[in-house]
Amino acid sequence: MNEDLTRQLVRQLKIINFWITLFGSIIVITLLFLGFLVFKVVTYVHNTEQKVTDLRNKTTQTLNVKDDFCKNSLLSGTSYCKN
């Protein structure tokens, strides 16, 4: 009876060890994958923010017509340019 009980306990421990290893591996792989996705999202958002900032700076410089007109014109002394 003692050997049967020992075999049964060893068999149950092997089954438990298999399931713990399986689920542990799945959890580790999932965490690594989620970490990679978070890294990609953060870099994508940072790059997009940088592009939007560059675009904003370019449009601000391009749309500043009054300053360009008053600096490069014969009418720089008019009341339009003094405001």
FENWOPE-V497939 format. One line per field, one symbol per residue. phi: phi as a letter, one per 40 degrees, with the letter a starting at -180 (. if undefined). burial: + if it has 24 or more other C-alpha atoms within 12 Angstrom, else -. A space follows every 10 residues. Layout:
phi->???
burial->???
This chain:
phi->.ccccccccc cccccccccc cccccccccc cccccccccc cccccccccc cccccccccc cccccccccc cbbccccccc ccc
burial->---------- ---------- ---------- ---------- ---------- ---------- ---------- ---------- ---
